[in-house]
Amino acid sequence: MKVAVLKAPYQVVIEDRPKPELQSGELLIRVRATGICGSDVHAYQGFHPRRKPPAILGHELAGEVEVVAAGSTTDFKVGDRVTVLPQKKCGICFPCSQGLTSNLCDNKTLLGTNKWPGSFAEYIVAPKELVYKIPKEVGYDLGALAEPLAVGLHAANRAGIKPDENVIILGAGPIGLMSQIAAQHMGAKDVIVADLSDMKLKTAEQLGASITINNSSIDLSSQLENYYGNRGVDVAIIAVGVPELITQVFPLVRKQGRVVLVGQFDKPGVIDIEKSRLKEQLITGSSTYTEENFLNAVNLLASEKYALQSIISHRIVMEEIGGGLDLLLKENKNVIKVMVEI
């Protein structure tokens, strides 16, 4: 089979390798579409703590079942169209012993690492319990968006968004836009999206954003005051790893409002702790997703209410994966989701 291997930082090589062998309870999946994620870009740069070269990256995928391991009892059959929840919990660490979900496992195994080769390949192996059927009307490219959509759903759930609340989302990359969809799905009254890219904000509008703000030229605080006076927004979701935004966002949030951190931060951020205390604001982290989030994401893919495909800004083939990673690094303002068709 053909695979794209990260040999070293900034070096992706196409190789031929044997198809992986199956153990009991596993499925061989023919990958048809796989997205490039921000964590793949971090690995490409050599920054990811778990995705280290040499490795086959990729964890956002859809495809079809090609082989069911002999002796396995499963509802899956050859030809089923599926996606994969790309994290396995160990079952023995303290969080697992307390019944916490796989995103909080101390020793979780991630798809797209040396331990579990990823979807920048024609085939992957996955345990049956992590494989989800996708609706018949959902294309492979849309099916590969289940994973980032699950991230957005988890962030919105962590925020505890209630109907008629106002939500601001900072960052209109894939996770910000998926958080926007999740907030809308949970009944938010207004969903405001802020970003530095007009192209990304146009996509947010296509997805149903109530208000979009290019905060490279407009002060967020004064703009929000025009809409809501001095009450502030109910919820802020920071979906981009810019520490300075943490300082800026808390004054925008009302008393007893909530701030969710879902972007991946490489540096510390600073908040005015005393002002936040006096306003009784809540801050919470959001790390990937739960099994329930992933299932809900798969079910939401078939909804015609949201133009999910508008998130896919570029389409490439496997031989262009290195270029796709470079594109995300160098042209970030004009790229949302790069989808690899295999």
C-alpha positions as CSV (number, residue, x, y, z in Angstrom):
1,M,0.0,0.0,0.0
2,K,1.0,3.6,-0.5
3,V,1.8,5.7,2.6
4,A,3.0,9.3,3.3
5,V,5.7,9.1,6.0
6,L,7.0,12.0,8.1
7,K,10.7,11.1,8.0
8,A,11.9,14.2,9.8
9,P,10.6,17.7,10.5
10,Y,9.5,19.2,7.2
11,Q,10.2,16.0,5.2
12,V,7.3,13.8,4.0
13,V,8.2,10.8,1.7
14,I,5.8,8.5,-0.2
15,E,6.6,4.8,0.3
16,D,5.2,1.4,-0.5
17,R,4.5,-0.8,2.5
18,P,2.7,-4.1,3.1
19,K,-0.9,-3.8,4.2
20,P,-1.1,-4.1,8.0
21,E,-2.1,-7.4,9.6
22,L,-5.2,-7.8,11.7
23,Q,-5.7,-9.0,15.2
24,S,-9.0,-10.4,16.5
25,G,-11.6,-7.6,16.9
26,E,-9.9,-5.3,14.3
27,L,-11.0,-4.0,10.9
28,L,-8.9,-3.1,7.9
29,I,-10.2,0.1,6.5
30,R,-9.6,1.5,3.0
31,V,-9.1,5.2,3.5
32,R,-10.9,7.4,1.0
33,A,-10.5,10.9,2.5
34,T,-8.4,12.3,5.3
35,G,-8.1,15.8,6.6
36,I,-4.9,17.6,7.6
37,C,-5.2,18.8,11.2
38,G,-3.3,21.5,13.1
39,S,-1.7,18.8,15.2
40,D,-0.4,17.2,12.0
41,V,1.2,20.6,11.3
42,H,2.8,20.7,14.7
43,A,4.2,17.2,14.1
44,Y,5.5,18.3,10.7
45,Q,7.4,21.1,12.5
46,G,8.7,18.7,15.1
47,F,6.7,20.2,18.0
48,H,4.1,17.6,18.8
49,P,4.8,15.7,22.0
50,R,3.5,12.4,20.8
51,R,3.6,12.5,17.0
52,K,7.3,12.1,16.4
53,P,9.0,11.0,13.1
54,P,9.2,8.6,11.6
55,A,5.5,8.3,11.6
56,I,2.4,8.1,9.4
57,L,0.3,11.0,10.4
58,G,-3.4,11.6,9.9
59,H,-6.4,10.9,12.2
60,E,-9.4,12.6,10.5
61,L,-10.7,10.0,8.0
62,A,-13.5,8.2,6.3
63,G,-13.4,5.1,4.2
64,E,-14.8,1.6,3.9
65,V,-14.3,-1.7,5.6
66,E,-12.2,-4.0,3.5
67,V,-11.5,-6.9,5.9
68,V,-13.0,-8.0,9.2
69,A,-10.5,-10.0,11.3
70,A,-11.2,-13.7,11.3
71,G,-13.2,-14.9,14.3
72,S,-14.4,-11.4,15.2
73,T,-18.0,-10.9,16.3
74,T,-19.1,-7.6,14.9
75,D,-21.9,-5.7,13.2
76,F,-19.6,-4.5,10.5
77,K,-19.3,-6.0,7.1
78,V,-17.1,-5.5,4.0
79,G,-18.1,-2.4,2.2
80,D,-19.5,-0.5,5.2
81,R,-18.7,3.2,5.0
82,V,-17.1,4.3,8.3
83,T,-15.0,6.8,10.2
84,V,-12.8,6.2,13.2
85,L,-12.5,7.7,16.7
86,P,-8.8,8.1,16.8
87,Q,-7.9,7.7,20.4
88,K,-7.7,4.5,22.5
89,K,-7.8,4.6,26.3
90,C,-5.5,2.3,28.3
91,G,-8.2,1.2,30.8
92,I,-5.7,1.0,33.8
93,C,-4.6,4.6,34.7
94,F,-6.3,6.6,37.4
95,P,-8.7,8.6,35.1
96,C,-9.7,5.3,33.4
97,S,-10.3,3.6,36.8
98,Q,-12.6,6.5,37.7
99,G,-14.7,5.9,34.5
100,L,-13.4,9.1,32.7
101,T,-13.6,9.3,29.0
102,S,-10.7,8.5,26.6
103,N,-9.7,12.1,26.1
104,L,-8.6,12.2,29.7
105,C,-6.6,8.9,29.7
106,D,-3.1,9.4,31.0
107,N,-1.7,6.8,28.5
108,K,-4.1,7.1,25.5
109,T,-2.8,5.9,22.1
110,L,-3.4,8.3,19.3
111,L,-3.9,7.5,15.6
112,G,-1.1,9.0,13.6
113,T,1.7,7.9,15.8
114,N,4.4,5.2,15.8
115,K,2.1,3.0,18.0
116,W,-0.9,3.4,15.7
117,P,0.0,4.4,12.1
118,G,-2.4,7.0,10.8
119,S,-4.6,7.8,7.8
120,F,-2.1,9.4,5.5
121,A,-2.1,5.9,3.9
122,E,-4.3,3.8,1.7
123,Y,-5.2,1.5,4.7
124,I,-5.4,1.7,8.4
125,V,-6.3,-0.8,11.1
126,A,-8.8,0.1,13.9
127,P,-10.4,-1.8,16.7
128,K,-14.1,-2.4,16.0
129,E,-15.3,-0.4,19.1
130,L,-13.7,2.8,17.7
131,V,-15.3,2.4,14.2
132,Y,-18.5,4.3,13.4
133,K,-20.7,3.8,10.4
134,I,-21.4,7.1,8.5
135,P,-24.8,7.8,7.0
136,K,-25.2,6.7,3.4
137,E,-25.9,10.2,2.2
138,V,-22.6,11.5,3.6
139,G,-19.6,11.6,1.3
140,Y,-16.2,10.5,2.4
141,D,-14.9,14.1,2.6
142,L,-17.7,15.0,4.9
143,G,-17.3,11.8,6.9
144,A,-13.7,12.8,7.6
145,L,-15.0,16.0,9.3
146,A,-16.5,14.0,12.1
147,E,-13.4,14.3,14.2
148,P,-13.0,18.1,14.2
149,L,-16.8,18.4,14.6
150,A,-16.6,16.3,17.7
151,V,-13.9,18.7,19.0
152,G,-16.3,21.6,18.5
153,L,-19.2,19.7,20.1
154,H,-17.1,19.0,23.2
155,A,-16.0,22.7,23.5
156,A,-19.7,23.8,23.3
157,N,-20.7,21.2,25.9
158,R,-17.9,22.2,28.2
159,A,-19.3,25.8,27.9
160,G,-22.7,24.6,28.9
161,I,-24.3,26.8,26.2
162,K,-28.0,27.5,26.9
163,P,-30.7,28.6,24.4
164,D,-30.8,32.4,23.9
165,E,-27.2,32.9,25.1
166,N,-24.7,35.0,23.2
167,V,-21.4,33.2,22.3
168,I,-18.2,34.7,20.9
169,I,-15.8,32.4,19.1
170,L,-12.2,33.6,18.7
171,G,-10.6,32.0,15.7
172,A,-12.3,30.8,12.5
173,G,-10.1,27.8,11.7
174,P,-11.7,24.3,11.5
175,I,-12.1,24.1,15.3
176,G,-13.5,27.6,15.7
177,L,-16.0,26.9,12.8
178,M,-17.0,23.6,14.3
179,S,-17.5,25.2,17.7
180,Q,-19.7,27.8,15.9
181,I,-21.8,25.0,14.4
182,A,-22.0,23.3,17.8
183,A,-23.1,26.6,19.5
184,Q,-25.8,27.1,16.9
185,H,-26.9,23.5,17.3
186,M,-27.3,24.0,21.1
187,G,-29.6,27.0,20.4
188,A,-27.4,30.0,21.0
189,K,-29.1,33.2,20.2
190,D,-26.2,35.0,18.7
191,V,-22.9,33.4,17.6
192,I,-20.2,36.0,17.0
193,V,-17.0,34.8,15.2
194,A,-13.8,36.9,15.3
195,D,-10.7,36.2,13.2
196,L,-8.0,38.1,11.2
197,S,-9.0,36.5,7.9
198,D,-11.9,37.9,5.8
199,M,-11.9,34.6,3.8
200,K,-12.5,32.6,7.0
201,L,-15.1,35.0,8.3
202,K,-17.0,34.7,5.0
203,T,-17.1,30.9,5.6
204,A,-18.4,31.6,9.2
205,E,-21.2,33.7,7.6
206,Q,-22.0,30.8,5.2
207,L,-22.3,28.5,8.2
208,G,-24.8,30.9,9.9
209,A,-22.8,33.2,12.2
210,S,-24.9,36.1,13.5
211,I,-22.0,38.5,13.5
212,T,-18.4,38.4,12.2
213,I,-15.6,40.7,13.2
214,N,-12.2,41.1,11.7
215,N,-10.3,41.9,14.8
216,S,-7.1,42.9,12.9
217,S,-8.7,46.3,12.3
218,I,-11.7,46.5,14.7
219,D,-11.5,46.6,18.5
220,L,-13.5,43.7,19.9
221,S,-14.5,45.4,23.1
222,S,-16.0,48.5,21.4
223,Q,-17.7,46.4,18.7
224,L,-19.4,44.1,21.2
225,E,-20.4,47.1,23.3
226,N,-22.3,48.4,20.2
227,Y,-24.3,45.2,20.3
228,Y,-24.7,44.3,24.0
229,G,-23.9,47.5,25.9
230,N,-21.7,46.8,28.9
231,R,-23.3,43.5,29.9
232,G,-20.8,41.3,28.0
233,V,-21.3,38.0,26.2
234,D,-22.4,34.9,28.0
235,V,-19.7,32.5,26.6
236,A,-16.3,32.9,24.9
237,I,-14.6,30.0,23.2
238,I,-11.0,30.6,22.4
239,A,-10.3,28.3,19.4
240,V,-6.8,29.6,18.4
241,G,-3.6,29.2,20.4
242,V,-2.8,32.9,20.8
243,P,-2.1,33.6,24.5
244,E,-2.7,37.3,24.1
245,L,-6.4,36.6,23.4
246,I,-6.7,35.2,27.0
247,T,-5.9,38.6,28.3
248,Q,-8.3,40.3,25.9
249,V,-11.3,38.0,26.3
250,F,-12.2,38.1,30.0
251,P,-13.3,41.7,29.9
252,L,-15.7,40.8,27.1
253,V,-17.5,38.2,29.2
254,R,-20.3,39.0,31.6
255,K,-20.5,38.4,35.3
256,Q,-20.8,34.6,35.9
257,G,-20.0,34.1,32.2
258,R,-17.9,31.2,30.9
259,V,-14.6,31.0,29.0
260,V,-13.6,27.8,27.2
261,L,-10.0,27.1,26.0
262,V,-10.0,24.7,23.1
263,G,-7.1,26.1,21.0
264,Q,-3.7,24.5,21.6
265,F,-1.4,27.0,23.3
266,D,2.4,26.8,23.1
267,K,3.0,29.7,25.6
268,P,1.3,30.8,28.8
269,G,-1.4,33.4,28.9
270,V,-2.2,36.1,31.4
271,I,-5.5,37.1,33.0
272,D,-6.5,39.7,35.6
273,I,-7.3,37.2,38.3
274,E,-8.9,39.7,40.7
275,K,-11.3,41.2,38.0
276,S,-12.3,37.7,37.0
277,R,-12.9,36.7,40.6
278,L,-15.1,39.7,41.2
279,K,-17.1,38.8,38.1
280,E,-17.3,35.2,39.2
281,Q,-16.3,34.1,35.7
282,L,-15.7,30.4,35.0
283,I,-12.7,29.1,32.9
284,T,-12.6,25.6,31.6
285,G,-10.4,23.6,29.3
286,S,-11.7,21.4,26.5
287,S,-9.5,18.5,25.3
288,T,-10.5,16.7,22.1
289,Y,-13.9,14.9,22.7
290,T,-15.7,12.1,24.4
291,E,-17.2,9.0,22.8
292,E,-20.6,10.6,23.0
293,N,-19.4,13.7,21.3
294,F,-18.0,11.6,18.5
295,L,-21.2,9.7,18.0
296,N,-23.2,13.0,18.0
297,A,-20.8,14.4,15.4
298,V,-21.3,11.4,13.1
299,N,-25.1,11.8,13.4
300,L,-24.9,15.6,12.7
301,L,-22.9,15.1,9.5
302,A,-26.1,14.3,7.6
303,S,-27.8,17.5,8.7
304,E,-28.5,19.8,5.8
305,K,-28.9,22.7,8.1
306,Y,-25.1,23.4,8.1
307,A,-23.0,23.8,5.0
308,L,-20.2,21.7,6.4
309,Q,-18.4,21.2,3.1
310,S,-17.6,24.9,3.0
311,I,-15.0,24.3,5.6
312,I,-13.0,22.3,3.0
313,S,-11.0,25.0,1.3
314,H,-8.4,22.8,-0.5
315,R,-8.4,19.3,-2.0
316,I,-5.2,17.4,-2.7
317,V,-3.9,13.8,-3.3
318,M,-1.5,11.8,-1.2
319,E,1.6,12.8,-3.1
320,E,0.8,16.5,-2.2
321,I,0.5,16.0,1.6
322,G,3.9,17.7,2.2
323,G,2.7,20.6,0.1
324,G,-0.6,20.7,2.0
325,L,1.3,20.9,5.3
326,D,3.4,23.8,3.9
327,L,0.3,25.5,2.7
328,L,-1.2,25.5,6.2
329,L,2.0,26.9,7.6
330,K,2.6,29.6,5.0
331,E,-0.9,30.6,3.8
332,N,-2.9,30.2,7.0
333,K,-5.2,33.2,6.4
334,N,-6.4,31.7,3.1
335,V,-6.7,28.0,4.2
336,I,-9.2,26.3,6.4
337,K,-9.3,22.6,5.9
338,V,-7.1,20.7,3.5
339,M,-8.7,17.4,2.5
340,V,-6.6,14.6,1.0
341,E,-8.5,12.3,-1.4
342,I,-7.0,8.8,-1.5
